[in-house]
Amino acid sequence: MKIGLIGLPKSGKTTLFNLLTGSKVATARYDSGRAELHTGVARVPDPRVDRLSVIFKPKKTTYATFEVVDLAGIERGERAGLDTKEFRNADALLHVVRAFADEALGAPAPRRDIEDLDTELILADLEVVERRLERLEASIKKQRKEADVKEQAILARLKKDLESETPLRAVSLTPDDARAIRGFTFLSQKPILHCLNLDEKAIGDGPHAIQKLGLEAAAQRARTRIGWVSAVIEAEVAELAGDEQRAFLADLGLTEPAIHRVLSECYALLGLVSFFTVGEDEVRAWPIPEGTRAQAAAGTVHSDIERGFIRAEVNSYDDLVAVEGSFADLRARGQQRLEGKDYVVRDGEICHFRFNVAK
């Protein structure tokens, strides 16, 4: 699963990319405004994984991850970079919004920047729709095919929505219609997290930033979230460890680095949950789309396990921690369940899959 990172130039976007992925991309290289692109992998912090690792003392601990694609800053009215294939294939968008003063850019205007970004996404999609409708019209005149006529009708409706400045993430579609347009990878249809990049002095206002900046209406939009971070502060936090980091965070009134919350919000935005596998060799979080059934979840571990799936041994995180990792105690308490292939795996469950591929 992939997050597309986007924002106006000098919003702090690439600094946030480095914090999310542990990369060291130089921000100065984007001054030219060229549509350069970088990718990295973000590790999702999870205290449940930390606790399970303490209990089982494995040789390896693996957290859930997702890919981040960093697109060069988009100037207002310049949408060429939005057609980059890797960016269009993102499953969700993370929009970094400048919420700090800048000598060259002046006072921040988060509400305006959010509106401007949505407008660029809408216009980019409208261009795609109009080009496709032109081709469909020519094709239908030569030979009328039912599939083309259906697609034309769907796109004509979406064109009206886009012309009325409605992002496609707010448009209701039937499952059939959604499948019919899936290949277009519309940008305004993707769920989006607007991440406010606050001035370091305003870090204490983070929990109330939506109200202070008048973003209530934006926060209520369909498939939209608004978060906050101070990239400058987070860069300093990332240089510290242990007690020194905890003391620094306490002085700021934070219980954990804000970037952890941003990572978790991105993970949720992608519609992902985690199940865990545990043992002496590895404790691992496995990301799956919410609603995934047990046999498909087994396939994320290995395709052979999915193919030869028999049953899933399932228990809750809380139950396993309560007995300090003793599966024998769980069975004695009747807290370990056997589930079939159609069982929907829930966030935080520990799963062991029984399978047989001998036949």
Secondary structure as GFF3:
##gff-version 3
##sequence-region A 1 359
A	DSSP	beta_strand	2	6	.	.	.	ID=ss1
A	DSSP	alpha_helix	13	21	.	.	.	ID=ss2
A	DSSP	three_ten_helix	27	32	.	.	.	ID=ss3
A	DSSP	beta_strand	37	43	.	.	.	ID=ss4
A	DSSP	alpha_helix	47	56	.	.	.	ID=ss5
A	DSSP	beta_strand	60	62	.	.	.	ID=ss6
A	DSSP	beta_strand	65	71	.	.	.	ID=ss7
A	DSSP	three_ten_helix	80	83	.	.	.	ID=ss8
A	DSSP	alpha_helix	85	88	.	.	.	ID=ss9
A	DSSP	beta_strand	92	99	.	.	.	ID=ss10
A	DSSP	alpha_helix	110	142	.	.	.	ID=ss11
A	DSSP	alpha_helix	146	163	.	.	.	ID=ss12
A	DSSP	three_ten_helix	168	170	.	.	.	ID=ss13
A	DSSP	alpha_helix	175	181	.	.	.	ID=ss14
A	DSSP	three_ten_helix	182	184	.	.	.	ID=ss15
A	DSSP	beta_strand	192	198	.	.	.	ID=ss16
A	DSSP	three_ten_helix	200	208	.	.	.	ID=ss17
A	DSSP	alpha_helix	209	212	.	.	.	ID=ss18
A	DSSP	alpha_helix	216	219	.	.	.	ID=ss19
A	DSSP	beta_strand	224	229	.	.	.	ID=ss20
A	DSSP	alpha_helix	231	238	.	.	.	ID=ss21
A	DSSP	alpha_helix	242	252	.	.	.	ID=ss22
A	DSSP	alpha_helix	258	269	.	.	.	ID=ss23
A	DSSP	beta_strand	272	277	.	.	.	ID=ss24
A	DSSP	beta_strand	282	289	.	.	.	ID=ss25
A	DSSP	alpha_helix	294	301	.	.	.	ID=ss26
A	DSSP	alpha_helix	303	307	.	.	.	ID=ss27
A	DSSP	beta_strand	309	315	.	.	.	ID=ss28
A	DSSP	alpha_helix	317	322	.	.	.	ID=ss29
A	DSSP	alpha_helix	327	332	.	.	.	ID=ss30
A	DSSP	beta_strand	337	339	.	.	.	ID=ss31
A	DSSP	beta_strand	350	355	.	.	.	ID=ss32
###
